[in-house]
Amino acid sequence: MKRALATGLSLVALSLTAPCYAQPKKPADKTQPAPAQQQDLIQKAQQQFDDQQYEESIQTLTAALLRPNNTQAQKVDINRLLALNYITLGHPVEADAAVRALLVAQPDYQLPPGESPRFRDFFAKTREKWEAEGRPGIVKEKPQAKPVVLRHSAPERAEAGQSIELVAKLEDPDARAVNVKLHFRVGGSGDFEDAPADLDHDSVHAQIPGASVKPPTIDYYFEVLDGAGGVIATRGDAQSPLRIAVPEKSSGSGWTLPLAIGGGVLGAAAIVGVLALAGVFKSDSSPAPSRGTSNVSVSIGNAGLRF
């Protein structure tokens, strides 16, 4: 017994005198959030509200509102608790703003049936006013307007001095068009002039006046306008207009034969030969004159030449 006790005391003495080596500390895990960050702000604010710490709950919720990555559900919870705090403290203006923010996040939100009638009545009155005002705060997406198309094919050519009748078909599913304008000019440069265009349901009729139809071309384009005067469709434009060729008018039925070749006068016999080939030679049926003289009558168009 004594020997065993002595042995135990010796072991204790050895352990006390043996060198101690410090265990290495684990490096701090910086990826883990601090304890204060681990607690959700909304849960903290709810607990503060339950503990009747209303001012503290409002401060916590205000901090939660500043988080940029709040989900829709989180926005609803934050504004719900803010409204309850403000109603409890008797701040109706702030409570109204909180309820409106909640409804913007979730327009169909309803308080649970078991909630206090005081809160439910306030929420119901605020919703009624908010809806009567047109639900301000909700971004309404405008429906995409259907495109307006003006279909028209340009004539290939027109006669100088003659008016040009233009017809087009309008495709306007939403009935947005109220006016159509025609712009035209002579040639490929200069300012465009305006001409009236009639819009009758889906048909467009316009006319370029004959006084403006001149060689070599007529350029033009259409614009379709809405009620505010905005252009909602075009057929051609000022940079790439439609084009109609306008040929030069013919100068007459006759034609002119050059008589001077190489500075000399073409001989009568040569002219007769050329005209005979062309089918325009006309000889005099009178008897042949005496030797040494020759009379030839040549008719070219409306001009008569005699040699």
Phi and psi in degrees as a GROMACS rama.xvg file:
@    title "Ramachandran Plot"
@    xaxis  label "Phi"
@    yaxis  label "Psi"
@TYPE xy
-62.6863  -40.2594  LYS-2
-63.3527  -41.545  ARG-3
-64.8372  -40.5345  ALA-4
-64.8031  -39.9541  LEU-5
-65.0659  -37.5027  ALA-6
-65.2314  -40.9632  THR-7
-64.2258  -41.594  GLY-8
-65.0629  -35.2332  LEU-9
-64.5182  -40.5543  SER-10
-65.1714  -40.3086  LEU-11
-62.5688  -40.7034  VAL-12
-64.5271  -41.1922  ALA-13
-63.9462  -38.9706  LEU-14
-67.8642  -31.9682  SER-15
-73.9912  -32.9325  LEU-16
-88.1573  -11.1626  THR-17
-72.3039  144.449  ALA-18
-64.5059  142.673  PRO-19
-103.487  133.163  CYS-20
-109.904  125.66  TYR-21
-70.0191  135.475  ALA-22
-75.3337  135.461  GLN-23
-65.0771  137.273  PRO-24
-79.2742  142.534  LYS-25
-73.6314  137.228  LYS-26
-63.0477  145.681  PRO-27
-67.2157  136.289  ALA-28
-87.4091  99.6278  ASP-29
-74.0532  -11.6623  LYS-30
-77.3111  -20.6839  THR-31
-82.6665  137.178  GLN-32
-69.7837  154.519  PRO-33
-65.713  157.288  ALA-34
-53.5956  -39.1903  PRO-35
-65.775  -30.0109  ALA-36
-80.3478  -20.5  GLN-37
-71.9717  -24.7617  GLN-38
-84.1593  124.491  GLN-39
-65.6773  136.448  ASP-40
-65.1338  -34.8991  LEU-41
-67.1677  -42.5956  ILE-42
-64.0338  -38.9074  GLN-43
-63.0431  -44.1613  LYS-44
-64.9706  -36.9473  ALA-45
-63.5912  -42.4586  GLN-46
-65.4923  -39.7183  GLN-47
-64.3453  -38.7931  GLN-48
-64.2428  -44.2779  PHE-49
-62.4396  -30.2132  ASP-50
-88.1597  9.78195  ASP-51
63.1883  26.5997  GLN-52
-96.1195  71.3281  GLN-53
-69.4411  -42.3471  TYR-54
-63.9165  -42.1658  GLU-55
-65.5595  -37.7958  GLU-56
-63.4877  -39.8246  SER-57
-63.7715  -42.0293  ILE-58
-61.9111  -43.269  GLN-59
-63.6526  -42.7264  THR-60
-67.5117  -35.112  LEU-61
-62.8821  -40.3621  THR-62
-65.4077  -37.5385  ALA-63
-66.508  -32.455  ALA-64
-64.773  -25.312  LEU-65
-77.1408  -11.1226  LEU-66
-70.0395  127.332  ARG-67
-75.4872  -15.5378  PRO-68
-107.464  26.8719  ASN-69
-65.1564  136.317  ASN-70
-80.4855  173.351  THR-71
-62.2568  -43.2286  GLN-72
-62.3241  -39.5077  ALA-73
-66.3111  -39.4137  GLN-74
-62.0417  -39.5738  LYS-75
-63.3983  -47.0684  VAL-76
-63.7838  -42.338  ASP-77
-61.907  -49.0151  ILE-78
-71.5916  -30.6199  ASN-79
-62.3236  -48.5343  ARG-80
-66.1965  -37.2146  LEU-81
-60.2441  -44.5645  LEU-82
-61.8328  -43.5321  ALA-83
-63.1442  -39.6967  LEU-84
-64.2494  -46.3143  ASN-85
-68.1773  -37.5628  TYR-86
-62.8705  -42.5498  ILE-87
-63.9571  -38.4517  THR-88
-82.067  -5.95482  LEU-89
78.6613  38.2453  GLY-90
-114.682  82.2863  HIS-91
-66.2444  -33.6212  PRO-92
-64.3228  -48.2297  VAL-93
-66.3717  -37.7948  GLU-94
-64.9406  -40.2314  ALA-95
-61.1073  -42.8679  ASP-96
-63.2719  -38.398  ALA-97
-68.1397  -41.2248  ALA-98
-64.8614  -41.2897  VAL-99
-62.7013  -41.081  ARG-100
-63.3438  -37.3167  ALA-101
-63.6707  -44.7538  LEU-102
-67.0802  -31.8246  LEU-103
-64.466  -39.2966  VAL-104
-71.6128  -36.267  ALA-105
-147.227  92.3343  GLN-106
-60.6992  -27.1831  PRO-107
-95.7005  15.6209  ASP-108
-68.1131  140.446  TYR-109
-133.344  138.963  GLN-110
-65.0378  149.852  LEU-111
-59.8452  148.19  PRO-112
-58.2332  -30.0261  PRO-113
-81.6286  0.324905  GLY-114
-70.9105  158.075  GLU-115
-59.0164  136.034  SER-116
-56.8093  -29.4971  PRO-117
-60.7426  -44.6504  ARG-118
-71.3899  -40.89  PHE-119
-64.8378  -39.6595  ARG-120
-65.9204  -41.5468  ASP-121
-63.592  -44.8583  PHE-122
-61.355  -41.4735  PHE-123
-65.6556  -42.2768  ALA-124
-66.7703  -40.432  LYS-125
-65.7698  -40.3144  THR-126
-61.5713  -42.6725  ARG-127
-60.9095  -44.8091  GLU-128
-66.0795  -41.3094  LYS-129
-63.0453  -43.4844  TRP-130
-70.2879  -35.1719  GLU-131
-65.2118  -27.571  ALA-132
-85.446  2.81478  GLU-133
89.2745  23.5763  GLY-134
55.1546  58.4222  ARG-135
-61.6052  144.804  PRO-136
103.307  -23.5562  GLY-137
-86.3486  125.254  ILE-138
-78.6147  114.778  VAL-139
-90.6637  122.694  LYS-140
-80.7425  123.023  GLU-141
-74.3012  136.859  LYS-142
-63.2069  141.981  PRO-143
-66.8879  121.125  GLN-144
-69.9402  139.894  ALA-145
-74.0054  143.052  LYS-146
-66.7967  148.577  PRO-147
-102.53  130.969  VAL-148
-127.282  132.547  VAL-149
-111.588  116.756  LEU-150
-101.97  128.404  ARG-151
-160.739  139.95  HIS-152
-115.823  130.077  SER-153
-77.8805  139.782  ALA-154
-61.8997  150.59  PRO-155
-73.4067  -37.2382  GLU-156
-151.924  161.801  ARG-157
-141.992  158.874  ALA-158
-93.0987  133.129  GLU-159
-57.6429  135.375  ALA-160
84.5474  -7.04717  GLY-161
-105  135.154  GLN-162
-63.7322  152.469  SER-163
-112.957  119.778  ILE-164
-90.2505  127.772  GLU-165
-119.651  135.577  LEU-166
-128.761  137.438  VAL-167
-139.105  158.598  ALA-168
-113.821  132.168  LYS-169
-106.072  129.46  LEU-170
-109.378  106.952  GLU-171
-136.322  81.1717  ASP-172
-59.6965  -33.6409  PRO-173
-98.1698  8.13424  ASP-174
53.4721  49.9934  ALA-175
-90.6452  -24.3225  ARG-176
-75.7948  135.315  ALA-177
-124.85  -11.8863  VAL-178
-157.794  152.054  ASN-179
-132.732  135.001  VAL-180
-116.952  143.392  LYS-181
-113.821  129.74  LEU-182
-120.192  134.688  HIS-183
-146.29  161.992  PHE-184
-156.247  161.667  ARG-185
-91.4601  132.764  VAL-186
76.3318  -167.946  GLY-187
-102.114  14.4607  GLY-188
-148.795  170.875  SER-189
98.1394  178.298  GLY-190
-81.9707  151.489  ASP-191
-86.2808  143.444  PHE-192
-101.633  162.062  GLU-193
-106.323  144.959  ASP-194
-133.204  146.902  ALA-195
-66.0154  145.982  PRO-196
-132.569  130.433  ALA-197
-96.9594  129.837  ASP-198
-108.378  116.708  LEU-199
-126.328  96.2528  ASP-200
58.4323  -105.733  HIS-201
-108.051  12.7561  ASP-202
-114.832  140.895  SER-203
-124.048  129.599  VAL-204
-125.135  132.071  HIS-205
-145.212  162.823  ALA-206
-142.592  132.407  GLN-207
-93.8896  119.38  ILE-208
-62.1987  146.759  PRO-209
-59.7714  -33.3528  GLY-210
-62.4663  -20.7159  ALA-211
-97.8353  -4.79927  SER-212
-87.9504  100.407  VAL-213
-134.057  153.413  LYS-214
-63.278  155.668  PRO-215
-92.5307  -23.1544  PRO-216
-147.839  162.677  THR-217
-119.548  124.756  ILE-218
-102.834  142.959  ASP-219
-160.189  164.481  TYR-220
-158.638  159.345  TYR-221
-108.702  149.939  PHE-222
-130.348  133.009  GLU-223
-104.286  128.835  VAL-224
-116.199  147.743  LEU-225
-93.9642  -172.054  ASP-226
-64.3789  -25.749  GLY-227
-89.6586  2.1056  ALA-228
85.8629  6.97504  GLY-229
-82.6816  145.754  GLY-230
-79.4185  120.216  VAL-231
-111.831  -8.3004  ILE-232
-164.885  153.256  ALA-233
-141.588  159.331  THR-234
-130.93  102.293  ARG-235
80.1373  175.257  GLY-236
-158.804  -179.592  ASP-237
-64.5721  -30.664  ALA-238
-84.0313  -31.5386  GLN-239
-132.655  72.6682  SER-240
-78.4048  164.023  PRO-241
-75.1769  154.19  LEU-242
-137.565  136.987  ARG-243
-121.752  129.774  ILE-244
-76.3663  138.16  ALA-245
-126.146  98.9267  VAL-246
-68.4311  157.403  PRO-247
-68.8549  145.862  GLU-248
-72.5798  148.68  LYS-249
-67.8958  141.127  SER-250
-81.947  -14.5537  SER-251
160.639  171.637  GLY-252
-85.4475  -21.8575  SER-253
-84.7805  179.413  GLY-254
-145.724  158.844  TRP-255
-108.457  134.102  THR-256
-105.302  121.81  LEU-257
-64.7663  131.195  PRO-258
-103.74  -17.1585  LEU-259
-102.628  125.542  ALA-260
-129.352  120.7  ILE-261
62.7789  26.9353  GLY-262
88.2366  -7.86347  GLY-263
-109.33  173.621  GLY-264
-96.4811  130.004  VAL-265
-68.7032  134.769  LEU-266
-67.593  154.341  GLY-267
-61.627  -39.6373  ALA-268
-63.3654  -40.3195  ALA-269
-65.8533  -39.957  ALA-270
-63.3514  -43.5996  ILE-271
-60.1203  -40.3233  VAL-272
-63.9049  -43.8982  GLY-273
-65.0103  -43.7369  VAL-274
-67.9761  -34.5309  LEU-275
-61.7325  -40.2188  ALA-276
-65.9709  -34.5517  LEU-277
-79.0528  -13.2754  ALA-278
83.3868  19.8761  GLY-279
-117.71  5.04203  VAL-280
-75.4357  134.902  PHE-281
-132.585  116.828  LYS-282
-97.9764  157.395  SER-283
-81.4558  130.61  ASP-284
-83.2038  1.06865  SER-285
-70.7035  159.042  SER-286
-57.0907  152.669  PRO-287
-64.1281  136.565  ALA-288
-72.1334  174.865  PRO-289
-66.1411  161.357  SER-290
-57.7325  142.228  ARG-291
97.8797  -12.1488  GLY-292
-124.775  154.913  THR-293
-150.144  123.58  SER-294
-113.587  127.088  ASN-295
-129.619  132.323  VAL-296
-108.07  123.46  SER-297
-119.993  129.214  VAL-298
-116.276  120.041  SER-299
-122.083  108.788  ILE-300
62.8194  -123.379  GLY-301
-99.5713  1.8947  ASN-302
-105.165  140.21  ALA-303
-110.556  131.43  GLY-304
-120.589  137.734  LEU-305
-127.54  136.24  ARG-306
